């Protein structure tokens, strides 16, 4: 089981604006900013629900393919994630819908974040 993930972003302000808005429909919010003196002066922030588990850092921007799928409580939350992520400047990479090639109840939406990372919201509950 994964406890947390951290990846670097090229524009910290743009990324925090994006994630602050895009993750809200999933019940995920910014919870903690690491004091810069603990990370060599870089800005690092953690998102989560009860504790931070999704971290972005203003250093060593992650390059190449990165896909992160976040579980949504409902199909409506997947739809809201997609809408908010687009409104926050994300690019559509697959609108909300059933993906039966994964399993009959797989309902997901895909957005490219400001760095082009593929961020997904997925609900596994029957529709």
N, CA, C and O atoms as a GROMACS GRO file, in nm:
protein
  508
    1UNK      N    1   0.084  -0.118   0.000
    1UNK     CA    2   0.000   0.000   0.000
    1UNK      C    3   0.089   0.125   0.000
    1UNK      O    4   0.189   0.130   0.072
    2UNK      N    5   0.055   0.220  -0.078
    2UNK     CA    6   0.130   0.345  -0.085
    2UNK      C    7   0.083   0.438   0.027
    2UNK      O    8  -0.037   0.456   0.047
    3UNK      N    9   0.178   0.496   0.098
    3UNK     CA   10   0.147   0.588   0.206
    3UNK      C   11   0.133   0.732   0.154
    3UNK      O   12   0.043   0.804   0.197
    4UNK      N   13   0.222   0.772   0.064
    4UNK     CA   14   0.215   0.905   0.006
    4UNK      C   15   0.298   0.910  -0.123
    4UNK      O   16   0.377   0.821  -0.152
    5UNK      N   17   0.276   1.017  -0.197
    5UNK     CA   18   0.350   1.040  -0.321
    5UNK      C   19   0.392   1.187  -0.323
    5UNK      O   20   0.318   1.274  -0.279
    6UNK      N   21   0.512   1.212  -0.373
    6UNK     CA   22   0.562   1.348  -0.393
    6UNK      C   23   0.617   1.358  -0.533
    6UNK      O   24   0.689   1.268  -0.579
    7UNK      N   25   0.585   1.467  -0.602
    7UNK     CA   26   0.648   1.491  -0.732
    7UNK      C   27   0.673   1.639  -0.748
    7UNK      O   28   0.604   1.724  -0.692
    8UNK      N   29   0.776   1.668  -0.828
    8UNK     CA   30   0.816   1.806  -0.852
    8UNK      C   31   0.732   1.870  -0.960
    8UNK      O   32   0.689   1.804  -1.054
    9UNK      N   33   0.708   2.000  -0.946
    9UNK     CA   34   0.631   2.077  -1.044
    9UNK      C   35   0.716   2.193  -1.095
    9UNK      O   36   0.804   2.242  -1.024
   10UNK      N   37   0.688   2.238  -1.216
   10UNK     CA   38   0.769   2.345  -1.275
   10UNK      C   39   0.722   2.484  -1.233
   10UNK      O   40   0.802   2.577  -1.231
   11UNK      N   41   0.595   2.499  -1.200
   11UNK     CA   42   0.540   2.629  -1.158
   11UNK      C   43   0.454   2.603  -1.034
   11UNK      O   44   0.338   2.564  -1.046
   12UNK      N   45   0.511   2.625  -0.916
   12UNK     CA   46   0.445   2.592  -0.791
   12UNK      C   47   0.313   2.667  -0.775
   12UNK      O   48   0.213   2.608  -0.734
   13UNK      N   49   0.312   2.795  -0.806
   13UNK     CA   50   0.190   2.875  -0.789
   13UNK      C   51   0.078   2.823  -0.881
   13UNK      O   52  -0.036   2.809  -0.837
   14UNK      N   53   0.111   2.794  -1.007
   14UNK     CA   54   0.010   2.742  -1.100
   14UNK      C   55  -0.040   2.605  -1.054
   14UNK      O   56  -0.160   2.576  -1.062
   15UNK      N   57   0.050   2.523  -1.005
   15UNK     CA   58   0.012   2.389  -0.961
   15UNK      C   59  -0.075   2.393  -0.836
   15UNK      O   60  -0.173   2.319  -0.826
   16UNK      N   61  -0.042   2.478  -0.740
   16UNK     CA   62  -0.126   2.486  -0.620
   16UNK      C   63  -0.263   2.542  -0.654
   16UNK      O   64  -0.364   2.497  -0.598
   17UNK      N   65  -0.271   2.640  -0.743
   17UNK     CA   66  -0.403   2.691  -0.785
   17UNK      C   67  -0.484   2.578  -0.848
   17UNK      O   68  -0.602   2.563  -0.819
   18UNK      N   69  -0.419   2.499  -0.934
   18UNK     CA   70  -0.486   2.387  -1.000
   18UNK      C   71  -0.533   2.284  -0.898
   18UNK      O   72  -0.651   2.249  -0.895
   19UNK      N   73  -0.442   2.234  -0.815
   19UNK     CA   74  -0.478   2.126  -0.722
   19UNK      C   75  -0.572   2.173  -0.612
   19UNK      O   76  -0.656   2.095  -0.568
   20UNK      N   77  -0.561   2.297  -0.566
   20UNK     CA   78  -0.656   2.348  -0.466
   20UNK      C   79  -0.800   2.332  -0.516
   20UNK      O   80  -0.889   2.294  -0.441
   21UNK      N   81  -0.820   2.362  -0.642
   21UNK     CA   82  -0.954   2.358  -0.697
   21UNK      C   83  -0.994   2.219  -0.748
   21UNK      O   84  -1.106   2.173  -0.723
   22UNK      N   85  -0.903   2.152  -0.818
   22UNK     CA   86  -0.936   2.024  -0.881
   22UNK      C   87  -0.961   1.914  -0.780
   22UNK      O   88  -1.045   1.827  -0.803
   23UNK      N   89  -0.890   1.915  -0.668
   23UNK     CA   90  -0.903   1.806  -0.571
   23UNK      C   91  -1.017   1.826  -0.472
   23UNK      O   92  -1.059   1.731  -0.406
   24UNK      N   93  -1.069   1.948  -0.462
   24UNK     CA   94  -1.176   1.977  -0.365
   24UNK      C   95  -1.298   1.887  -0.381
   24UNK      O   96  -1.351   1.841  -0.279
   25UNK      N   97  -1.347   1.859  -0.503
   25UNK     CA   98  -1.465   1.772  -0.514
   25UNK      C   99  -1.441   1.630  -0.464
   25UNK      O  100  -1.536   1.555  -0.440
   26UNK      N  101  -1.314   1.591  -0.448
   26UNK     CA  102  -1.281   1.457  -0.399
   26UNK      C  103  -1.262   1.457  -0.247
   26UNK      O  104  -1.228   1.354  -0.189
   27UNK      N  105  -1.283   1.572  -0.184
   27UNK     CA  106  -1.263   1.583  -0.040
   27UNK      C  107  -1.117   1.593  -0.002
   27UNK      O  108  -1.081   1.567   0.113
   28UNK      N  109  -1.034   1.631  -0.097
   28UNK     CA  110  -0.890   1.644  -0.075
   28UNK      C  111  -0.855   1.792  -0.077
   28UNK      O  112  -0.892   1.865  -0.170
   29UNK      N  113  -0.784   1.836   0.027
   29UNK     CA  114  -0.750   1.979   0.035
   29UNK      C  115  -0.605   1.994   0.081
   29UNK      O  116  -0.543   1.900   0.130
   30UNK      N  117  -0.554   2.114   0.065
   30UNK     CA  118  -0.418   2.143   0.109
   30UNK      C  119  -0.417   2.148   0.262
   30UNK      O  120  -0.492   2.223   0.323
   31UNK      N  121  -0.331   2.066   0.321
   31UNK     CA  122  -0.328   2.054   0.466
   31UNK      C  123  -0.201   2.106   0.531
   31UNK      O  124  -0.203   2.147   0.647
   32UNK      N  125  -0.090   2.104   0.458
   32UNK     CA  126   0.036   2.135   0.525
   32UNK      C  127   0.137   2.191   0.426
   32UNK      O  128   0.156   2.137   0.317
   33UNK      N  129   0.202   2.299   0.467
   33UNK     CA  130   0.316   2.354   0.393
   33UNK      C  131   0.440   2.327   0.476
   33UNK      O  132   0.448   2.366   0.592
   34UNK      N  133   0.537   2.260   0.415
   34UNK     CA  134   0.663   2.231   0.485
   34UNK      C  135   0.741   2.362   0.498
   34UNK      O  136   0.756   2.434   0.399
   35UNK      N  137   0.792   2.393   0.617
   35UNK     CA  138   0.873   2.514   0.630
   35UNK      C  139   0.992   2.507   0.533
   35UNK      O  140   1.064   2.407   0.532
   36UNK      N  141   1.014   2.612   0.452
   36UNK     CA  142   1.120   2.609   0.351
   36UNK      C  143   1.258   2.576   0.406
   36UNK      O  144   1.340   2.516   0.335
   37UNK      N  145   1.286   2.612   0.531
   37UNK     CA  146   1.417   2.582   0.586
   37UNK      C  147   1.440   2.432   0.604
   37UNK      O  148   1.554   2.389   0.622
   38UNK      N  149   1.335   2.353   0.598
   38UNK     CA  150   1.350   2.208   0.611
   38UNK      C  151   1.369   2.138   0.477
   38UNK      O  152   1.400   2.019   0.472
   39UNK      N  153   1.351   2.213   0.368
   39UNK     CA  154   1.363   2.152   0.234
   39UNK      C  155   1.449   2.239   0.142
   39UNK      O  156   1.420   2.252   0.023
   40UNK      N  157   1.553   2.296   0.197
   40UNK     CA  158   1.648   2.372   0.116
   40UNK      C  159   1.592   2.496   0.051
   40UNK      O  160   1.642   2.539  -0.053
   41UNK      N  161   1.489   2.555   0.111
   41UNK     CA  162   1.432   2.679   0.058
   41UNK      C  163   1.320   2.660  -0.042
   41UNK      O  164   1.258   2.758  -0.083
   42UNK      N  165   1.293   2.539  -0.083
   42UNK     CA  166   1.187   2.512  -0.180
   42UNK      C  167   1.050   2.515  -0.111
   42UNK      O  168   1.040   2.497   0.010
   43UNK      N  169   0.948   2.537  -0.190
   43UNK     CA  170   0.812   2.526  -0.138
   43UNK      C  171   0.763   2.384  -0.161
   43UNK      O  172   0.777   2.330  -0.271
   44UNK      N  173   0.705   2.324  -0.059
   44UNK     CA  174   0.650   2.189  -0.064
   44UNK      C  175   0.518   2.192   0.011
   44UNK      O  176   0.511   2.244   0.122
   45UNK      N  177   0.413   2.137  -0.050
   45UNK     CA  178   0.283   2.136   0.016
   45UNK      C  179   0.218   1.999   0.002
   45UNK      O  180   0.238   1.928  -0.096
   46UNK      N  181   0.141   1.964   0.106
   46UNK     CA  182   0.076   1.834   0.108
   46UNK      C  183  -0.074   1.846   0.109
   46UNK      O  184  -0.131   1.926   0.183
   47UNK      N  185  -0.138   1.764   0.027
   47UNK     CA  186  -0.284   1.756   0.018
   47UNK      C  187  -0.330   1.623   0.077
   47UNK      O  188  -0.256   1.525   0.077
   48UNK      N  189  -0.451   1.623   0.126
   48UNK     CA  190  -0.505   1.498   0.178
   48UNK      C  191  -0.645   1.519   0.231
   48UNK      O  192  -0.708   1.621   0.206
   49UNK      N  193  -0.692   1.420   0.306
   49UNK     CA  194  -0.822   1.428   0.371
   49UNK      C  195  -0.799   1.440   0.522
   49UNK      O  196  -0.818   1.547   0.579
   50UNK      N  197  -0.759   1.333   0.585
   50UNK     CA  198  -0.728   1.338   0.728
   50UNK      C  199  -0.581   1.372   0.754
   50UNK      O  200  -0.548   1.427   0.858
   51UNK      N  201  -0.496   1.340   0.660
   51UNK     CA  202  -0.353   1.370   0.670
   51UNK      C  203  -0.301   1.390   0.528
   51UNK      O  204  -0.361   1.340   0.432
   52UNK      N  205  -0.192   1.462   0.513
   52UNK     CA  206  -0.139   1.482   0.377
   52UNK      C  207  -0.076   1.354   0.322
   52UNK      O  208   0.001   1.287   0.390
   53UNK      N  209  -0.112   1.322   0.198
   53UNK     CA  210  -0.056   1.203   0.131
   53UNK      C  211  -0.025   1.229  -0.016
   53UNK      O  212   0.033   1.143  -0.082
   54UNK      N  213  -0.062   1.346  -0.066
   54UNK     CA  214  -0.037   1.385  -0.205
   54UNK      C  215   0.043   1.514  -0.199
   54UNK      O  216  -0.010   1.620  -0.165
   55UNK      N  217   0.172   1.506  -0.232
   55UNK     CA  218   0.263   1.618  -0.213
   55UNK      C  219   0.317   1.670  -0.347
   55UNK      O  220   0.346   1.592  -0.438
   56UNK      N  221   0.330   1.803  -0.357
   56UNK     CA  222   0.399   1.862  -0.471
   56UNK      C  223   0.513   1.949  -0.418
   56UNK      O  224   0.503   2.008  -0.310
   57UNK      N  225   0.619   1.955  -0.497
   57UNK     CA  226   0.739   2.027  -0.455
   57UNK      C  227   0.789   2.118  -0.566
   57UNK      O  228   0.781   2.085  -0.684
   58UNK      N  229   0.841   2.232  -0.525
   58UNK     CA  230   0.896   2.331  -0.617
   58UNK      C  231   1.043   2.299  -0.643
   58UNK      O  232   1.128   2.387  -0.632
   59UNK      N  233   1.073   2.178  -0.675
   59UNK     CA  234   1.211   2.141  -0.705
   59UNK      C  235   1.211   2.014  -0.789
   59UNK      O  236   1.122   1.930  -0.776
   60UNK      N  237   1.309   2.002  -0.874
   60UNK     CA  238   1.323   1.882  -0.956
   60UNK      C  239   1.192   1.842  -1.022
   60UNK      O  240   1.139   1.734  -0.997
   61UNK      N  241   1.139   1.930  -1.107
   61UNK     CA  242   1.011   1.901  -1.173
   61UNK      C  243   1.014   1.762  -1.236
   61UNK      O  244   1.105   1.728  -1.311
   62UNK      N  245   0.913   1.685  -1.205
   62UNK     CA  246   0.903   1.549  -1.257
   62UNK      C  247   0.877   1.555  -1.407
   62UNK      O  248   0.787   1.626  -1.453
   63UNK      N  249   0.955   1.482  -1.481
   63UNK     CA  250   0.943   1.477  -1.627
   63UNK      C  251   0.902   1.337  -1.669
   63UNK      O  252   0.924   1.240  -1.596
   64UNK      N  253   0.843   1.327  -1.784
   64UNK     CA  254   0.801   1.197  -1.834
   64UNK      C  255   0.661   1.163  -1.790
   64UNK      O  256   0.589   1.247  -1.735
   65UNK      N  257   0.624   1.041  -1.814
   65UNK     CA  258   0.487   0.998  -1.788
   65UNK      C  259   0.462   0.980  -1.638
   65UNK      O  260   0.533   0.906  -1.570
   66UNK      N  261   0.362   1.049  -1.588
   66UNK     CA  262   0.316   1.032  -1.451
   66UNK      C  263   0.164   1.024  -1.454
   66UNK      O  264   0.098   1.114  -1.507
   67UNK      N  265   0.109   0.919  -1.400
   67UNK     CA  266  -0.035   0.900  -1.391
   67UNK      C  267  -0.069   0.872  -1.246
   67UNK      O  268  -0.019   0.776  -1.187
   68UNK      N  269  -0.155   0.955  -1.189
   68UNK     CA  270  -0.202   0.936  -1.053
   68UNK      C  271  -0.354   0.927  -1.058
   68UNK      O  272  -0.420   1.015  -1.111
   69UNK      N  273  -0.409   0.818  -1.002
   69UNK     CA  274  -0.554   0.800  -0.996
   69UNK      C  275  -0.599   0.816  -0.852
   69UNK      O  276  -0.546   0.752  -0.761
   70UNK      N  277  -0.696   0.903  -0.832
   70UNK     CA  278  -0.750   0.931  -0.699
   70UNK      C  279  -0.892   0.878  -0.691
   70UNK      O  280  -0.973   0.902  -0.780
   71UNK      N  281  -0.921   0.806  -0.583
   71UNK     CA  282  -1.053   0.746  -0.567
   71UNK      C  283  -1.157   0.850  -0.532
   71UNK      O  284  -1.135   0.935  -0.445
   72UNK      N  285  -1.269   0.844  -0.600
   72UNK     CA  286  -1.382   0.932  -0.574
   72UNK      C  287  -1.494   0.852  -0.509
   72UNK      O  288  -1.510   0.733  -0.537
   73UNK      N  289  -1.571   0.917  -0.423
   73UNK     CA  290  -1.679   0.849  -0.351
   73UNK      C  291  -1.800   0.822  -0.439
   73UNK      O  292  -1.881   0.734  -0.409
   74UNK      N  293  -1.813   0.898  -0.548
   74UNK     CA  294  -1.932   0.882  -0.633
   74UNK      C  295  -1.899   0.926  -0.776
   74UNK      O  296  -1.797   0.989  -0.802
   75UNK      N  297  -1.987   0.890  -0.866
   75UNK     CA  298  -1.972   0.936  -1.004
   75UNK      C  299  -1.989   1.087  -1.013
   75UNK      O  300  -1.924   1.152  -1.094
   76UNK      N  301  -2.076   1.142  -0.930
   76UNK     CA  302  -2.093   1.287  -0.927
   76UNK      C  303  -1.963   1.357  -0.886
   76UNK      O  304  -1.931   1.464  -0.938
   77UNK      N  305  -1.888   1.297  -0.795
   77UNK     CA  306  -1.759   1.356  -0.754
   77UNK      C  307  -1.659   1.350  -0.869
   77UNK      O  308  -1.580   1.443  -0.887
   78UNK      N  309  -1.662   1.242  -0.948
   78UNK     CA  310  -1.576   1.234  -1.067
   78UNK      C  311  -1.612   1.347  -1.164
   78UNK      O  312  -1.524   1.414  -1.216
   79UNK      N  313  -1.741   1.366  -1.187
   79UNK     CA  314  -1.785   1.473  -1.277
   79UNK      C  315  -1.741   1.610  -1.226
   79UNK      O  316  -1.693   1.693  -1.303
   80UNK      N  317  -1.758   1.633  -1.095
   80UNK     CA  318  -1.719   1.762  -1.036
   80UNK      C  319  -1.568   1.783  -1.044
   80UNK      O  320  -1.523   1.893  -1.073
   81UNK      N  321  -1.490   1.676  -1.019
   81UNK     CA  322  -1.345   1.685  -1.035
   81UNK      C  323  -1.310   1.732  -1.176
   81UNK      O  324  -1.231   1.824  -1.193
   82UNK      N  325  -1.370   1.668  -1.276
   82UNK     CA  326  -1.341   1.702  -1.416
   82UNK      C  327  -1.376   1.848  -1.444
   82UNK      O  328  -1.297   1.920  -1.504
   83UNK      N  329  -1.494   1.890  -1.401
   83UNK     CA  330  -1.537   2.029  -1.424
   83UNK      C  331  -1.443   2.128  -1.356
   83UNK      O  332  -1.401   2.226  -1.418
   84UNK      N  333  -1.411   2.104  -1.230
   84UNK     CA  334  -1.326   2.196  -1.155
   84UNK      C  335  -1.183   2.197  -1.209
   84UNK      O  336  -1.119   2.303  -1.216
   85UNK      N  337  -1.133   2.081  -1.246
   85UNK     CA  338  -0.997   2.074  -1.301
   85UNK      C  339  -0.988   2.150  -1.433
   85UNK      O  340  -0.888   2.217  -1.457
   86UNK      N  341  -1.090   2.140  -1.518
   86UNK     CA  342  -1.091   2.217  -1.642
   86UNK      C  343  -1.097   2.367  -1.611
   86UNK      O  344  -1.024   2.446  -1.671
   87UNK      N  345  -1.184   2.405  -1.517
   87UNK     CA  346  -1.198   2.546  -1.481
   87UNK      C  347  -1.070   2.601  -1.420
   87UNK      O  348  -1.043   2.721  -1.428
   88UNK      N  349  -0.989   2.513  -1.359
   88UNK     CA  350  -0.864   2.554  -1.297
   88UNK      C  351  -0.747   2.554  -1.396
   88UNK      O  352  -0.633   2.578  -1.356
   89UNK      N  353  -0.775   2.528  -1.523
   89UNK     CA  354  -0.669   2.535  -1.624
   89UNK      C  355  -0.617   2.401  -1.672
   89UNK      O  356  -0.526   2.397  -1.755
   90UNK      N  357  -0.672   2.291  -1.621
   90UNK     CA  358  -0.631   2.159  -1.668
   90UNK      C  359  -0.681   2.135  -1.810
   90UNK      O  360  -0.771   2.203  -1.859
   91UNK      N  361  -0.620   2.036  -1.875
   91UNK     CA  362  -0.661   2.000  -2.011
   91UNK      C  363  -0.726   1.862  -2.008
   91UNK      O  364  -0.676   1.769  -1.944
   92UNK      N  365  -0.837   1.850  -2.079
   92UNK     CA  366  -0.911   1.724  -2.084
   92UNK      C  367  -0.823   1.614  -2.144
   92UNK      O  368  -0.756   1.634  -2.245
   93UNK      N  369  -0.825   1.499  -2.078
   93UNK     CA  370  -0.752   1.383  -2.129
   93UNK      C  371  -0.842   1.260  -2.126
   93UNK      O  372  -0.794   1.146  -2.124
   94UNK      N  373  -0.972   1.282  -2.125
   94UNK     CA  374  -1.072   1.176  -2.122
   94UNK      C  375  -1.182   1.212  -2.025
   94UNK      O  376  -1.166   1.200  -1.904
   95UNK      N  377  -1.295   1.256  -2.080
   95UNK     CA  378  -1.405   1.301  -1.997
   95UNK      C  379  -1.467   1.190  -1.913
   95UNK      O  380  -1.437   1.072  -1.932
   96UNK      N  381  -1.553   1.230  -1.819
   96UNK     CA  382  -1.616   1.133  -1.731
   96UNK      C  383  -1.694   1.027  -1.809
   96UNK      O  384  -1.766   1.056  -1.904
   97UNK      N  385  -1.676   0.902  -1.765
   97UNK     CA  386  -1.750   0.794  -1.829
   97UNK      C  387  -1.706   0.658  -1.779
   97UNK      O  388  -1.604   0.644  -1.712
   98UNK      N  389  -1.786   0.559  -1.815
   98UNK     CA  390  -1.756   0.421  -1.779
   98UNK      C  391  -1.643   0.372  -1.869
   98UNK      O  392  -1.641   0.399  -1.989
   99UNK      N  393  -1.550   0.300  -1.810
   99UNK     CA  394  -1.438   0.239  -1.883
   99UNK      C  395  -1.451   0.087  -1.864
   99UNK      O  396  -1.379   0.029  -1.782
  100UNK      N  397  -1.542   0.023  -1.938
  100UNK     CA  398  -1.570  -0.120  -1.915
  100UNK      C  399  -1.452  -0.211  -1.945
  100UNK      O  400  -1.453  -0.327  -1.903
  101UNK      N  401  -1.352  -0.162  -2.017
  101UNK     CA  402  -1.235  -0.245  -2.043
  101UNK      C  403  -1.153  -0.267  -1.916
  101UNK      O  404  -1.070  -0.358  -1.912
  102UNK      N  405  -1.174  -0.184  -1.810
  102UNK     CA  406  -1.110  -0.207  -1.680
  102UNK      C  407  -1.198  -0.299  -1.594
  102UNK      O  408  -1.151  -0.401  -1.543
  103UNK      N  409  -1.323  -0.262  -1.579
  103UNK     CA  410  -1.427  -0.347  -1.519
  103UNK      C  411  -1.561  -0.276  -1.539
  103UNK      O  412  -1.562  -0.156  -1.566
  104UNK      N  413  -1.673  -0.346  -1.528
  104UNK     CA  414  -1.803  -0.289  -1.566
  104UNK      C  415  -1.843  -0.161  -1.492
  104UNK      O  416  -1.918  -0.081  -1.547
  105UNK      N  417  -1.795  -0.139  -1.371
  105UNK     CA  418  -1.835  -0.022  -1.294
  105UNK      C  419  -1.727   0.085  -1.284
  105UNK      O  420  -1.740   0.179  -1.205
  106UNK      N  421  -1.620   0.072  -1.361
  106UNK     CA  422  -1.510   0.168  -1.356
  106UNK      C  423  -1.555   0.298  -1.422
  106UNK      O  424  -1.577   0.302  -1.543
  107UNK      N  425  -1.568   0.404  -1.342
  107UNK     CA  426  -1.613   0.534  -1.392
  107UNK      C  427  -1.504   0.634  -1.361
  107UNK      O  428  -1.475   0.661  -1.244
  108UNK      N  429  -1.442   0.689  -1.464
  108UNK     CA  430  -1.329   0.778  -1.442
  108UNK      C  431  -1.329   0.898  -1.534
  108UNK      O  432  -1.402   0.905  -1.633
  109UNK      N  433  -1.244   0.994  -1.498
  109UNK     CA  434  -1.219   1.112  -1.579
  109UNK      C  435  -1.070   1.145  -1.566
  109UNK      O  436  -1.010   1.125  -1.460
  110UNK      N  437  -1.012   1.195  -1.674
  110UNK     CA  438  -0.868   1.219  -1.681
  110UNK      C  439  -0.841   1.365  -1.721
  110UNK      O  440  -0.903   1.418  -1.813
  111UNK      N  441  -0.748   1.426  -1.650
  111UNK     CA  442  -0.710   1.565  -1.674
  111UNK      C  443  -0.558   1.573  -1.679
  111UNK      O  444  -0.489   1.504  -1.603
  112UNK      N  445  -0.505   1.656  -1.765
  112UNK     CA  446  -0.362   1.687  -1.764
  112UNK      C  447  -0.342   1.813  -1.680
  112UNK      O  448  -0.403   1.916  -1.706
  113UNK      N  449  -0.256   1.803  -1.579
  113UNK     CA  450  -0.229   1.916  -1.490
  113UNK      C  451  -0.138   2.016  -1.560
  113UNK      O  452  -0.103   1.995  -1.676
  114UNK      N  453  -0.097   2.126  -1.493
  114UNK     CA  454  -0.014   2.227  -1.560
  114UNK      C  455   0.118   2.174  -1.617
  114UNK      O  456   0.173   2.234  -1.709
  115UNK      N  457   0.169   2.062  -1.564
  115UNK     CA  458   0.292   2.002  -1.617
  115UNK      C  459   0.266   1.889  -1.716
  115UNK      O  460   0.360   1.827  -1.765
  116UNK      N  461   0.139   1.861  -1.744
  116UNK     CA  462   0.106   1.754  -1.838
  116UNK      C  463   0.091   1.617  -1.773
  116UNK      O  464   0.079   1.517  -1.844
  117UNK      N  465   0.092   1.611  -1.639
  117UNK     CA  466   0.073   1.484  -1.571
  117UNK      C  467  -0.074   1.442  -1.580
  117UNK      O  468  -0.164   1.526  -1.569
  118UNK      N  469  -0.097   1.314  -1.599
  118UNK     CA  470  -0.231   1.259  -1.615
  118UNK      C  471  -0.291   1.230  -1.478
  118UNK      O  472  -0.255   1.132  -1.413
  119UNK      N  473  -0.384   1.315  -1.435
  119UNK     CA  474  -0.447   1.301  -1.304
  119UNK      C  475  -0.590   1.251  -1.328
  119UNK      O  476  -0.665   1.308  -1.406
  120UNK      N  477  -0.624   1.145  -1.258
  120UNK     CA  478  -0.753   1.078  -1.279
  120UNK      C  479  -0.832   1.076  -1.148
  120UNK      O  480  -0.777   1.064  -1.039
  121UNK      N  481  -0.963   1.088  -1.163
  121UNK     CA  482  -1.055   1.058  -1.053
  121UNK      C  483  -1.134   0.937  -1.098
  121UNK      O  484  -1.180   0.930  -1.212
  122UNK      N  485  -1.150   0.839  -1.006
  122UNK     CA  486  -1.218   0.714  -1.043
  122UNK      C  487  -1.311   0.671  -0.930
  122UNK      O  488  -1.278   0.681  -0.812
  123UNK      N  489  -1.427   0.623  -0.970
  123UNK     CA  490  -1.526   0.564  -0.878
  123UNK      C  491  -1.549   0.422  -0.925
  123UNK      O  492  -1.570   0.397  -1.043
  124UNK      N  493  -1.546   0.328  -0.830
  124UNK     CA  494  -1.567   0.187  -0.863
  124UNK      C  495  -1.705   0.137  -0.827
  124UNK      O  496  -1.735   0.019  -0.846
  125UNK      N  497  -1.790   0.224  -0.775
  125UNK     CA  498  -1.924   0.184  -0.732
  125UNK      C  499  -2.016   0.167  -0.854
  125UNK      O  500  -2.001   0.237  -0.954
  126UNK      N  501  -2.110   0.076  -0.844
  126UNK     CA  502  -2.207   0.060  -0.953
  126UNK      C  503  -2.285   0.188  -0.974
  126UNK      O  504  -2.315   0.261  -0.880
  127UNK      N  505  -2.318   0.213  -1.098
  127UNK     CA  506  -2.391   0.334  -1.135
  127UNK      C  507  -2.535   0.317  -1.118
  127UNK      O  508  -2.612   0.409  -1.144
   0.00000   0.00000   0.00000
